[in-house]
Amino acid sequence: MFKGFTVAVVALMTTAQVDRFLTNGRYTDAAIIMLRQIRHAFGF
């Protein structure tokens, strides 16, 4: 369980770093904004 979680976190961090390098973080920023809106919709 922990190994799978660790692999997922490393994959997400790697993807975010590649996005920051190639597209100046455009897609990572959009995903974070979308998650904030979802959180806001559920009242968190």
N, CA, C and O atoms as CSV, one atom per row, in Angstrom:
chain,resi,resn,atom,element,x,y,z
A,1,MET,N,N,0.826,-1.191,0.000
A,1,MET,CA,C,0.000,0.000,0.000
A,1,MET,C,C,0.873,1.259,0.000
A,1,MET,O,O,0.678,2.163,-0.812
A,2,PHE,N,N,1.828,1.300,0.914
A,2,PHE,CA,C,2.703,2.475,1.001
A,2,PHE,C,C,3.569,2.605,-0.240
A,2,PHE,O,O,3.839,3.714,-0.701
A,3,LYS,N,N,4.004,1.474,-0.781
A,3,LYS,CA,C,4.840,1.512,-1.988
A,3,LYS,C,C,4.044,2.088,-3.161
A,3,LYS,O,O,4.571,2.896,-3.926
A,4,GLY,N,N,2.804,1.688,-3.305
A,4,GLY,CA,C,1.959,2.213,-4.377
A,4,GLY,C,C,1.706,3.699,-4.228
A,4,GLY,O,O,1.715,4.443,-5.209
A,5,PHE,N,N,1.476,4.132,-2.981
A,5,PHE,CA,C,1.277,5.549,-2.703
A,5,PHE,C,C,2.536,6.339,-3.051
A,5,PHE,O,O,2.460,7.413,-3.648
A,6,THR,N,N,3.687,5.801,-2.677
A,6,THR,CA,C,4.957,6.468,-2.956
A,6,THR,C,C,5.200,6.576,-4.462
A,6,THR,O,O,5.644,7.617,-4.948
A,7,VAL,N,N,4.914,5.520,-5.187
A,7,VAL,CA,C,5.084,5.536,-6.643
A,7,VAL,C,C,4.159,6.572,-7.277
A,7,VAL,O,O,4.564,7.294,-8.188
A,8,ALA,N,N,2.922,6.647,-6.799
A,8,ALA,CA,C,1.971,7.624,-7.338
A,8,ALA,C,C,2.433,9.051,-7.065
A,8,ALA,O,O,2.340,9.908,-7.943
A,9,VAL,N,N,2.925,9.313,-5.869
A,9,VAL,CA,C,3.396,10.656,-5.518
A,9,VAL,C,C,4.600,11.038,-6.373
A,9,VAL,O,O,4.674,12.158,-6.879
A,10,VAL,N,N,5.534,10.120,-6.534
A,10,VAL,CA,C,6.716,10.405,-7.350
A,10,VAL,C,C,6.311,10.648,-8.804
A,10,VAL,O,O,6.854,11.541,-9.454
A,11,ALA,N,N,5.364,9.863,-9.319
A,11,ALA,CA,C,4.907,10.058,-10.696
A,11,ALA,C,C,4.249,11.425,-10.869
A,11,ALA,O,O,4.486,12.103,-11.869
A,12,LEU,N,N,3.427,11.834,-9.906
A,12,LEU,CA,C,2.781,13.143,-9.998
A,12,LEU,C,C,3.786,14.274,-9.898
A,12,LEU,O,O,3.678,15.269,-10.615
A,13,MET,N,N,4.759,14.130,-9.019
A,13,MET,CA,C,5.789,15.167,-8.895
A,13,MET,C,C,6.624,15.265,-10.162
A,13,MET,O,O,6.959,16.365,-10.601
A,14,THR,N,N,6.959,14.135,-10.749
A,14,THR,CA,C,7.734,14.131,-11.987
A,14,THR,C,C,6.949,14.772,-13.118
A,14,THR,O,O,7.491,15.567,-13.886
A,15,THR,N,N,5.669,14.425,-13.219
A,15,THR,CA,C,4.824,15.011,-14.257
A,15,THR,C,C,4.710,16.521,-14.076
A,15,THR,O,O,4.760,17.269,-15.052
A,16,ALA,N,N,4.557,16.971,-12.838
A,16,ALA,CA,C,4.462,18.411,-12.583
A,16,ALA,C,C,5.762,19.117,-12.953
A,16,ALA,O,O,5.728,20.220,-13.499
A,17,GLN,N,N,6.901,18.504,-12.667
A,17,GLN,CA,C,8.180,19.127,-13.011
A,17,GLN,C,C,8.376,19.199,-14.523
A,17,GLN,O,O,8.871,20.202,-15.036
A,18,VAL,N,N,7.992,18.144,-15.238
A,18,VAL,CA,C,8.095,18.154,-16.698
A,18,VAL,C,C,7.173,19.230,-17.264
A,18,VAL,O,O,7.545,19.944,-18.196
A,19,ASP,N,N,5.959,19.347,-16.696
A,19,ASP,CA,C,5.028,20.385,-17.143
A,19,ASP,C,C,5.608,21.766,-16.907
A,19,ASP,O,O,5.497,22.636,-17.771
A,20,ARG,N,N,6.224,21.986,-15.753
A,20,ARG,CA,C,6.837,23.295,-15.457
A,20,ARG,C,C,7.955,23.592,-16.453
A,20,ARG,O,O,8.126,24.741,-16.861
A,21,PHE,N,N,8.711,22.581,-16.845
A,21,PHE,CA,C,9.830,22.777,-17.768
A,21,PHE,C,C,9.348,23.036,-19.196
A,21,PHE,O,O,9.850,23.936,-19.869
A,22,LEU,N,N,8.373,22.245,-19.659
A,22,LEU,CA,C,7.965,22.325,-21.059
A,22,LEU,C,C,6.926,23.411,-21.346
A,22,LEU,O,O,6.996,24.071,-22.383
A,23,THR,N,N,5.969,23.602,-20.444
A,23,THR,CA,C,4.869,24.533,-20.729
A,23,THR,C,C,4.729,25.608,-19.673
A,23,THR,O,O,3.678,26.241,-19.563
A,24,ASN,N,N,5.778,25.820,-18.897
A,24,ASN,CA,C,5.781,26.853,-17.857
A,24,ASN,C,C,4.683,26.631,-16.821
A,24,ASN,O,O,4.194,27.591,-16.224
A,25,GLY,N,N,4.289,25.373,-16.600
A,25,GLY,CA,C,3.342,25.024,-15.550
A,25,GLY,C,C,1.895,25.289,-15.864
A,25,GLY,O,O,1.064,25.314,-14.956
A,26,ARG,N,N,1.569,25.486,-17.116
A,26,ARG,CA,C,0.198,25.831,-17.492
A,26,ARG,C,C,-0.799,24.748,-17.078
A,26,ARG,O,O,-1.848,25.064,-16.516
A,27,TYR,N,N,-0.491,23.490,-17.344
A,27,TYR,CA,C,-1.433,22.415,-17.050
A,27,TYR,C,C,-1.480,22.085,-15.559
A,27,TYR,O,O,-2.541,21.749,-15.033
A,28,THR,N,N,-0.351,22.176,-14.885
A,28,THR,CA,C,-0.327,21.948,-13.442
A,28,THR,C,C,-1.141,23.014,-12.730
A,28,THR,O,O,-1.916,22.696,-11.827
A,29,ASP,N,N,-0.983,24.258,-13.115
A,29,ASP,CA,C,-1.746,25.340,-12.500
A,29,ASP,C,C,-3.241,25.164,-12.743
A,29,ASP,O,O,-4.048,25.397,-11.843
A,30,ALA,N,N,-3.610,24.758,-13.944
A,30,ALA,CA,C,-5.030,24.543,-14.252
A,30,ALA,C,C,-5.597,23.401,-13.411
A,30,ALA,O,O,-6.731,23.487,-12.940
A,31,ALA,N,N,-4.834,22.350,-13.221
A,31,ALA,CA,C,-5.305,21.229,-12.404
A,31,ALA,C,C,-5.482,21.640,-10.950
A,31,ALA,O,O,-6.443,21.224,-10.302
A,32,ILE,N,N,-4.572,22.447,-10.432
A,32,ILE,CA,C,-4.676,22.912,-9.045
A,32,ILE,C,C,-5.896,23.820,-8.878
A,32,ILE,O,O,-6.615,23.716,-7.885
A,33,ILE,N,N,-6.127,24.699,-9.836
A,33,ILE,CA,C,-7.298,25.571,-9.781
A,33,ILE,C,C,-8.583,24.738,-9.821
A,33,ILE,O,O,-9.529,25.021,-9.086
A,34,MET,N,N,-8.617,23.721,-10.673
A,34,MET,CA,C,-9.786,22.865,-10.764
A,34,MET,C,C,-10.034,22.136,-9.445
A,34,MET,O,O,-11.180,22.027,-9.009
A,35,LEU,N,N,-8.969,21.633,-8.801
A,35,LEU,CA,C,-9.128,20.954,-7.522
A,35,LEU,C,C,-9.626,21.906,-6.439
A,35,LEU,O,O,-10.421,21.507,-5.587
A,36,ARG,N,N,-9.174,23.146,-6.459
A,36,ARG,CA,C,-9.672,24.147,-5.496
A,36,ARG,C,C,-11.159,24.396,-5.696
A,36,ARG,O,O,-11.907,24.516,-4.725
A,37,GLN,N,N,-11.592,24.475,-6.953
A,37,GLN,CA,C,-13.007,24.698,-7.224
A,37,GLN,C,C,-13.855,23.504,-6.780
A,37,GLN,O,O,-14.950,23.683,-6.247
A,38,ILE,N,N,-13.355,22.298,-6.996
A,38,ILE,CA,C,-14.066,21.104,-6.535
A,38,ILE,C,C,-14.166,21.106,-5.014
A,38,ILE,O,O,-15.221,20.807,-4.454
A,39,ARG,N,N,-13.071,21.443,-4.355
A,39,ARG,CA,C,-13.065,21.496,-2.885
A,39,ARG,C,C,-14.061,22.556,-2.408
A,39,ARG,O,O,-14.799,22.326,-1.450
A,40,HIS,N,N,-14.084,23.700,-3.061
A,40,HIS,CA,C,-14.992,24.759,-2.685
A,40,HIS,C,C,-16.452,24.317,-2.890
A,40,HIS,O,O,-17.316,24.649,-2.078
A,41,ALA,N,N,-16.728,23.578,-3.961
A,41,ALA,CA,C,-18.077,23.113,-4.242
A,41,ALA,C,C,-18.584,22.166,-3.149
A,41,ALA,O,O,-19.782,22.132,-2.867
A,42,PHE,N,N,-17.687,21.404,-2.539
A,42,PHE,CA,C,-18.083,20.485,-1.480
A,42,PHE,C,C,-18.029,21.144,-0.106
A,42,PHE,O,O,-18.358,20.503,0.892
A,43,GLY,N,N,-17.623,22.402,-0.034
A,43,GLY,CA,C,-17.644,23.141,1.204
A,43,GLY,C,C,-16.460,22.905,2.132
A,43,GLY,O,O,-16.579,23.108,3.340
A,44,PHE,N,N,-15.341,22.487,1.601
A,44,PHE,CA,C,-14.151,22.249,2.437
A,44,PHE,C,C,-13.307,23.473,2.520
A,44,PHE,O,O,-12.267,23.462,3.178
